[in-house]
Amino acid sequence: MSQWGDINPQMSNQWGEYMNLLATPGLPPCSNTDYLAGTSNPDFGAGTSNLDFGAGTSHSEPEYYTPYLVTVTQGLDNIDFHYTEPTQSHTPLSENFIPNENDGEDPTADTFVNESDEASEPDEAEYPIPPEDGPDRVDINVMAETFAQRGAETSSEPTLPDLNTQPTFYRSIQFFQQTFPEIPADSVDVPNLRYAKFYNKSEGRLDKGMLFKTKEELMEAVQDHSIRHARREYYVTESSRTKWKVLCKHSTEEQWCRWEVRGGYKPKIRRWAITMTREMQPLYGIKHVIQNVKDQTGYDVPYQKAWYSLKMAREIVYGTWESSVQKLPAYLGAIQKYNPGTIVEWKHKGVQASTGKYVMGYVFWAFKPCIDGFQFCRNVISVDGTHLYTKYKYKLLIAAAMDGNQQVLPLAFAVVDEETYPSWKWFLQQLSRHVIRGRRGMCLISDRHAGLIKAVREGPDFVSPHGVHRYCLRHVCSNFNNTIKNVVLKDLCWQAGSEYQLRKFNRIMDEIKKQDVKAFAYLDAINKEKWTASHDGGWRCGILTTNMSECINGVLKGARRLPVSALVEITLERTVHYFHVRAMKGQKMLQNNQLWTDFACKMFISWQQKAVEHTVTKYSHAQQSASVVTRRQGRHGMNTHVVKIANRECSCGKWNQFGIPCSHAQKVCGAYNISVASMVKDYYDVMAYNNTYSKHFEPVQSEDYWDDPNFQLVHDPTIRTVTRPGRNQTTRIHNEMDWRQTRARQEAQQQQGDSSIQENVP
């Protein structure tokens, strides 16, 4: 059947003439089947001698339409409308109708034929065959005369088919009023994808998820984008049959540019796809000053002069650290004025005797929309601290959460002098008072900082029975590797901590004990509830690390070298950007009639496909319990899992952690005729996601409209960093957490291979 999108301009003109003719006064209405088919019988069967120009019957019922489709095999070029007898089994359209996810048909195709009908494509003998010689185009004037004669000869209204006997499939659709979103023509070639994103050469922009037929097309698109928009050179860091990765060529340890593009081959759709893009402008450093001056004037300026020039430029734009501290109370007060509900808390070190001004100690701020949005997120908070790259030793503390779409939501910030027990205790107190607000069942994830652990123990919200404290698995593995110094055991440590099944955790721990008893003793001394997912009890909600707060640190990396007022301003701007983009994404999910967020849908569908291969044995109808046996796949599979729907738990541990029924639970729900959708956690709901970002920010007016603060603030000059010859360190020294340690792993594997060969030698 030809799709309407393939109609050529010549055919479109003929069809327009035809429709205008049917609308001419004096001609019979197009809903009259007698005039259209030449017979009073509503069944337009094959073999009639009259030309069939009808489109079926139409009636006033808005909720139904008849599936009678008639074909035009003569008269218009490039059109074939085939009539198909309706099937007796039908499904009325409901508000909760969900299309088949395996349907790979083009969404713009207007095919209402039931695919299950074996006679969906009629034989040639059933329809009039156009003459081989002679014109294959009907004259419009002849057609008009024919309709006029039939209208004059007919004196009675035709008998319409009985609506009660007609099977219905969809609502009544005015075909010529339908509109479809435009999608690239190549998307119909991609199996199992409805709306795929393809590279547009006229725009030249890249986006995550864009598809390419070949690797060469991907490379060409990245080259085009780097010249037209990114405006930077790059080099290839990884290239294989399934992966391709490029980084900015001018990225160094001192001036790190995070511009990056990654691509990978997707075997299921037989396409290359962009898996990650980072559009980050490079930090404007000393070398850029030297190069720009040379390009514009032709002179080479000394490094020291370029350094002072850049320092003066930053002070002109953002002010000095001292003036920024004095400006901070007024600016935070302005944020509270134009965004009511924003929290700002101070803790001063004292009063300056000579001026009577307060000496800056700690400052805490949290935006009202973030506090309100956190009520619709999971009960997990990640905290972390990072250095500020200024001449004073201040630290930035960050608290972040995770929304229903696995995206980071910044909750609160604080600037303190040091990461100590008093500073962490004060920060957690403000977090509990203004953000948590008595909410129970909270889980705090952090590193193993001694002052932080002591502060958590004294807080009421993160100790049993109100909440729990968990360690970041990434930091546990790092500390473990610093002591044991074995990358293979480090990988086993990560595997043990990330396993959700107890039997797999015990098996990995036995392997660690077999290789190194001291390593096993080190891990065994740590409370397993603190660092393992198998003993966690579902508190983590699938979050193993502090990457939530770490990613905020990465976003603010360039701002951490600026004065404190500029830092607060950038945290506001980035948060506003998050809310704006994600609110639009949430509205798009609602328009697509999604039940859950994209992350939840992807995980649910993935486990749903695995559930088909499981075997269920029902036990108790009261507890709705059953055992599930997985299918054997090579050396894996044939494992038995126990599912208890009443308790919402499965022995695999994934349902309890992620809040989404695993493949075993979905299979048992189907066996007991239970709705699986009702078992998904509420924070994955699209409405919850929209409520997270439903509140909005208001812009802050210029300084002329700010209110005078009720106190004056000065910085503490005693905490200035110790100067040393040369440039200050603006990027922390990378440790083994930042290294891929590929070579170490290869050497370890080679040693294991050599030892196994020696053991097998007689």
N, C-alpha and C positions, 0 to 999 in steps of 0.2 A: 504494500500500500504506500503510495507516495505521501510524504509529509508535507504539510502546508508551507513549511519553511523552504521547500525546494521549488515552489511555483515560480516560473520565470516571468519577466515583465510582460511578454506577449500574452501569456495565459491570463495574467492578472487583469489586463485590459479587457480581454474577452469576458472574464467573469464579472467585471464591473458593468459591462454592457448588458450582460444577462440579468443581473440583479436590478439594474435600472428598468429593464423591460418588465420584470415581474412587478415592479412598483408602479407601472403606468396605470392611470385610471382606466377602468373598463376591463382590465384583465382579471381573471379569477385570482383569489388569494392563494398564496403559496402553501397554506396549511390545508387546502382542499386536496385530498388525495385523489379524487376522481379526475380533476383536471391535470394533475401532475403525472399520474400513471396511466390515464386513459381507461380506467375501470373502476367500478364501485367496490371491488373487493380490496380490502386494505392489505391483503397479503400480496406484495409485489413479487410474485414468483418468477423464477427463471423461465425463459422461453416466450415471454409476451412479445407480441409484434410491435407494440408501441415503445417509443423511446421513454425510458424512465428518467425523469429529471427531479423527482421528488426527493425530499430529505427526511421522509418519515412524518409522522403526525406530531402536532404540537398542541398543548392544552394549557390551561391556566394554573394547574397545580404547580406551586413553586418548588416542591420538595422532590419531584421526580422528573425523569425524562425517559422517553421510550428509546430502546436501543436499536430500533429498526433503522438500518443504514442501507441506502439504495445507491447504486453505482451509476455513474455517468461514464459510459465507455465510448461514447461518440460525442462530438460537438465541441469539446474543449481539449486543447492540446495538453498533454502531460498530466492528465488527471485520471485516476482510477478509484472510484468509490465502490467498494464491494459490499454487497448485502450478505449478512450472516444471520441465520436463525438464532434467536436468543436461547440460552440454556434455561432449564427450569430451576436449577439451583442458583440462588442469588443471595446477596448480602446487602441489606439496606444500609445506607450510609449513616453513621452515627458520629456524634461529636468526638468520640474517643477513637475514631478510626485511625489505625496506624498502618501505613503501607508496608508491603513486604520489603525487608531490608536487602534481600537478595535480588530484588528486581533491578536489572541492569538496563532497562529501557530508557531511551532518551525522554526526559520529562517534558520536552516541548512537543513530542509526537502526539497527535490527536487520534490515538487508536483506542477505541472503546470495545474492540473485539475481544471476547474471552479467549485467553491464550490456551485454556484447557480444551477448547473445542477442537476436535480433530479436523473438522472441515473449515478451519479458519481461513484457509486459502482455497477458494472455489476452483473447480475445474473449468477449463475453457469452454466446454460444451454447455455449461449452464447459462451462459450469457451470450447475447447477440455479438457476433464477430463482425467488426467493421470490414467493408469490402477492401480487397487488396488494391484494386485500381479505382480511381475516382477520388474526389476530395474527401479528406478526413476531417473537415471543418464544416460545421453547420452554419448556414447563413442565418443571421439574426432576423432579417426581414421575413424569411420563410417560417422561422420559429414563431414570430408574432402572429402571422396569419393563421397558423395551426392552432394556437391557443385561443384566438378569437373565435374560430369556427367551433371549437369544443365548448367554449363558454356559451355560445348561442344555442347549441343543440341541447345542452343540459338544463333542465328546468327544476330539478329537485336537488336538495343538499345531499351530499353523499353520506353514507353511514360510516361513522368513525369507529375504530376498534374499541371494544370494551376495556376501560382502564383497569378494571378489577382483574382482568385476565392477563394483563401485560406485566411481565416481570420487570422490576426496576432495579437499577444499579447505582445511579448517582442522582444528585440534584439536577434540576433543569438548568441547562447551560446554554446561554445565548452564544452560539459558536462564533459569530462574527464580532462579538464584543469581547472575546477573550484576549488577554495579553499575557505574554510570557517573557521572563527575563532573558535578555540576550546573553548567550554564552558562546565561547569560541567554538567553531565547527569541529576542531580537533577533539573536543571533550567527548563526542560520541564514540570515538575510537578507544577510549579508556574504559575497560571493563569495571563494573561495580562502582563507578563514580558518577554522581549526578551533576554536581557543580564543581568542576576542577578549575584551578587557576593556572593560566598559561601566561608566558612572558609576552608582553606587548611591546614590540619594537618601537612604536611611535612614542611611548612614554619612557621606556628604558629603566623602569624601576623593578627592584626585586622584592619578593615577599616570601615568607616562610610558607612552604607547601606548594610552590609553583612547580609545574611538571614540564619535563623536556623529553623529547623522543630519544635523544642520544646524549652522550657525555659531551660531544663536541658542541651541541647547541647550548648546553649549560655553560661551558667555558666561554663561548662567544657572548652569551648574555651577561656574564659577570664582567667580561672585558668592556662591553658597551656601557654597563652601569658604572664601572669604576671611572670611566672617562667623563661621562655626562653628568653624573650626580655625586658620586663619592669623591672624585677628583683626587685620587691617590694611586700610588703604585702598590703592587702586592706581589707576593711570592707564594709558590705552592709548597705547602708543608706536608701534604699527604695526597697521594694519587695512586689508586688501585682500580680494580675492576668494579668495585662496589662503593668506593669512597673517594671524595675529592674535597680538599680543604685549602683555603687561602687565607693569609693574614696580611696586615699592613706592612709594607716593606720598611717603613721608618719607625717601627715600634722598637723601643729599647727599654732597658731597665729604668733609666732615668725618666724617659718620656714614653710611657706605655700607651699605645693606641689600641683600643679594643675592637677596631673594625675587623670583621671576620665574616666569612661566608663558608658554609659547609653544604655539601651535596652528597646524596647517596642513591644507589640503585634500588628500586622497589620491585622485587621479582613478581609480586602478585599482580601488579598493574603494568609491568614491563615498561617502566618509565623511570627516568632520573628525576629526583625531587630535591628541592632546597630544604634542608633539615634545620638550618639555623642561620640567621643574619644578625649582625650587630652593626648598626649605623652610629658610630661614635666618632665625634670630631676629635682630632688629636689635640693633646694638651699643648698650649702655646708656650714654648719654653725658650731658653736662651738661644739655642741654635736657630730657632725660627726668627728671632729678632736679628741675629747676625745675617741670616740669609736674606731676609726682607730688605734690610738696609743695603746690602750689596746689590740686590736686584734693582732697587730704585735709584741709588746714588752711585754705585760702582765702587764704594769704599768698604774696606774690611775693618770693622770696629773690634776693639779688644773685648775679651770675654767679660772683664770687670765692668766696663762701660755698658755693655748690653745687659748685664745683671742689674745694675742700678737703674737703667732706663725701664726695664720691665717692672722693677719694684715700684718706681714712681708711677707708672701707668696703672698698676693695680691699686695703689693708694688713692689715685685720682678717682677711680671708678668705685671702689669698695670702701675706701678709707683705711686708716691704720687700725691695728688691733686695739690700741688704747681708745681711739675715738669710737670704734665699733662697740666696745664694751659700754661706753657712756650712752650710746644710742640705743642699746638693747632694751632697756625697760620701756622706752617710748614705743619702739617698734612692736614688741610683744603686746603692749597695751592696745595698739592700733589693731592688731590681729584679733584680739578679744572684742574690740569695739565693733568691728565690721563682721565678725563671725562669732556671734554670741554662743557661749557654751564651751569655747576653747579654754583649756586648762593651762595655767602658768603658775608654777610654784618656785619660790626662791629659798635658798639657805645661804646666808651671808657669813663670812668669816669674822666679821666684826665691823667696827666703825673707825675710819681714819681720823686720828686725833686732830690733825691740822685743819682738815676741811670739813669734817663731819659727814663725809660720804661713806656709803657702805662698800666694803671690800667683797668682790665677787667670790663666791664659793661654789655652790651648785645652782643650776637652773634646769627646770623640767617643763616640757610643753607637750601637749597632746591636742590634736584638732578634734572638734566636736563631731564632724561626719565620720571620722575613723572610729571614735568611741561608739557611736550608734551602729555603725556597720558591723562592728565586732560581735554584736548580739546575734547575728545570723551566720557566724562562722563556727568552726569546730573549736572545742575547748582546749586548744593547744597554743602556747605562747613561747616564742624563742627569743632569748636575750643574748646580747653580745656587746663587746666594747672594742673600740678602735682608736688609734692615735689621730690627733690633729697635727698637720704639718706646719706648725707655726713656731715662733721663737719662744712660746710659753708651753709648758707641759700640761696641756689640757687633753682630756679624753672625751670621746662621744659614746654614750650608751644608747642602745637601740633595742626596742621591743617590737616584734612583728608577729603577725598571725597569718593563717592560710584560709582563703575563701573556698567556696564550693567548687571552683574551677581550677584549683591548684595554683592560685596566684597569690603573691605576697601582698598583705595589707599592713602598711606601717601603722603602729599603734601609738608609740610614745618615743620621745627623744630626751636626752639630758646631756649637759656638759658638766663634767666634774674635773677635779684636779688630778686624781689618780684612781685607778681601779683597786680599791681597798674595801675592807669589810664595812666601814662607815658609809662610803659612797654607794655601794651596792645595797646596803640595808635601806638607805634613804630612797634610792630609786625604786626598789620593790615595794616600799611603803606607799609611795605616790602611785605606783602602778595598781596596787590593790585598791587604793582609795578612790581613784578617779576612773579607772578603766574596767577593772574586774567588778567592783561594786557589789560584793557579796555573792557573786556567781560561784556555785559549787562545782566540783568535779573538774578542776583545772589541772592541766599538765604543763609544767615548765621544763623546757629543754635548754641546756646550757653546757658550757665546757666545765672542766673540773677545777676552776679557779678556787683557791682555798677561801678567800674572802667571800666569794659568792656562795659557796656551799654553806658556810657558817651563817650568812644572812638568810638563806632560804630556810634553814632549820628553825630560825626564830620567827619566821613569818607564818601567819595562820592559813594562808590560802594554798600553800604548796606542800603541806604535810598532811598525812592521814589523820582523820577521814575526809577532810575537805578537798584535798588534792594530792598530787604527787610531784616528785622532782626526778627527771630523767637526764642522763648524760648524752651528749652528742657522740654518736658512734664513730664519727670521723676523728674526733679528738682522742677518743679511747684508743683507737688503732694507732694514732700518731704517738701517744705516750708509750704504748706497748712496743712500738718499733724503736723508740729511743732507748728503751731498756734492753730489749732482746737483740735488736739490730739484725733482723732477718726478714727480708721482704716476703718470702714465701709464707712464713708464719703470720706476717701482717695480713696477707690476703686471706688466710684461714680465719684470722680473728674477725675480719669483716664479714666473711661468710657465716660465721657462727652467730654474730650479732644481728644479722639481717634475716636469718631464717625464722619463719613463723611456726614451723612444726617442731615439736620437742624432740622427736626421734632423730631428725636431721641435725639439730643442735648437738645432741649427745654424740652422734657419729663424728661430727667435725671436731668436737672437743677431745674425743678419743684419739683422733689423728694428730692433734696438737700435742697431746701427752706422749704419744708414741715418738714424735720427732724431738721434743724438748720438754723435759719435766719442769724446768724452771719457768718456761713460758706458760705451761698449764697452771702452775701454782700462782703466777701473776694474775691471770684472768680469773681463776677460781676465787681469789681473795676479794674481787670486786663483786658487790651485790648484783646478782644476775637480773633482778628487776630493773636495775638502773640502766643497763646498757644492751640487753638482748630483747628482741621482739617476741621471742617465744615465751618469755616469762613476764612480759609487760602487762598482760591482762587487758589490752585494747586501749590503754590510756593515750598512747602516742598517735592514734588514728593514722598509722602508716607513715609517720614522719620520723626519720631516724637521726637526722642531723640538725644543726643550726643554720642550714643554708638560707632560711628565710631572712634572718637578720644579716647574714653574711652578704647576701645579694644587695641589700640596702647599703651596706658598706661599700660595695663595688660601685653602685650608682653614684654615691657621694664622694668617690675617690678624688675627683678633680676639685670638689668644693671644700675638701678638708684642709686645703692650703690657704683658704680665704679667711677673713675675719669672722667673728662669731655672728654678727648680724646678717652678713651675707650667707652664712651657713644656714641660719634659720629660714631665710627667704627662699633658699633653694629647696629645703625640705618641704616648704609650703607649695612651691611650684611643681615639684615632682609628684606630690600627693594629689594636687588638683589634676594633673595630667592623667594619673592612674584612674581617678574617678570619672573623668570625661570619657576616656577610651573604653573603659569597662562598662559604663552605663550604656553606651551605644552597642557594645557587644551583647549585653543582656537584652536589649530591645530586639536585636536581631534574633536571638534565641526564642523570644516570645513570638515573633512573627513566623518563625519556622515551626511553631507548635511543639517545641521540645518540652519533655517532662523534666529532664535534668540538664545539668551543664554539660559542656563538651567533654570534659574529663570523665565525668561519671558515665556518660553514654558510651564513650569508647571502651571503658573498662567493663561495663555491663555487657555490651555486645560481644566483646572478646571472650568473656566467660560463658556467655550464652552459646557461642559456637562450640566451645569445649564440652558443654553439658550434653550434647547429642550423643557423645561417645560413651557416656557413663551408664552403668546398670544399677538400678535401685531395688532394694528389698525393704519393704515397709514393716515396721514393728509395732509401735504404739500409736493408735489414733488419738489418744488423749494428749500425749506429749508431742504428737506429730513428728516422731523420730523415725529414722531410717538409716540404713547403711548403704554407702555408695562405693562401687568398685570401678576404678578407672580402667581404660583400655590399655593394653600392652603396646608400647612403642619401643621396639628394640629391646634393650636391657631395662627400660624404665616402664612404669605403669603397673597395673594389677595391684594397686594399693587400695586399702579399704578405709574409708572415712565415715565417721559418725556425725550425723546432722540432727539437731534438735531445733525444729522450727519455733516451738513455744519459747525456748530460751534464746533464740536467734544466735546460734553458735554452731560452728563446724570445727571438727578436729584439725582441719588444715590451718586454722588460725586467721585466714585472710578476711573472712566475713567480720570477725570481731575487730580486726584492725582498721579496715577501710570503710566499714559501714555499708558495703554493697554486697548483696548475696553472691557468693562464689559460685563456680560452676556446679559444685556438689549440692549446694542449697537450692539453686535454681531447678535442678533435676528433681529434688524431693518436693519442692513446691508444685511442680507440674504433676507429680504423682498424687498429691493430696488435693489438687485443684485449688491451690491457694494463689492469690495474686502476688507475683514476685515484686511488682512495682511498689506495693505497700511496705516492703521490707527495706527499702533504701532510706538512708538517713535523710533527715529534713534539710540539712545544710547543703545537700546536692540539688535541691529543687531550684528550678529556674526563678521562681518568685523570690526565694531566699537570696539568690544571687543578685537579683535586681534590688531587693531591699538593702543589701549590703552597700550598694553604691547609689541609693536613691537620694540621699542628702547632697546638698550642693554647697559650694564655697562662694563667698562674695569677695570681690577684689578689694584690696587695701588702697585707700586714697593716698595722695602725696603727703609729705611731712607737714605741710601747712595745715592739714586737717587733723593732725594727731593731738591727743590730749597730753598735757604735761603729767609725767609720773609723779607719784607722791614721795619718791626717794631718788637719789642720785647714786650712781654706781661707778666704781673704778676697779681696775684690774689689780691683781696681786703680783707685784714685780718680783717677789721672792721665788716664784716657781718657774723662772725663766730657764730654758734648757741650757746645758753647758755647751759653750761654743768650742769648736776645735778647728784646726786649719783645714781648708778645703770646703767643699760644698756639703750642706746638710743632707742627711738621708731622708728622702721623701717617699721612698717605697721600702716596706719592710723586707728584711732579708728572707728570701724564700727558703723554706725547710722542706723536709721530705713529704709533707702534705701537698706541696705544690709540684713536686717532681713526679713525672710519670713512672720513673724507675723501670723503664722497659729493658734496659741493658742488664740491670740487676736480676730481673725476672728471667731473662734469657740465660744468664750464667747459672742461675739456680736450677733451671730446668735441665741445662746441659750437665751439671754435676749430678743431678738425680739420674739422668740417663746413663752417665758413665758408671755410676755405682751399681745400677741395675744390670749393666752389661757384665761388670766384674763378678757380680753374684751369680750370674748364669754360666760363667766360664767354669768348666770342670777342673 
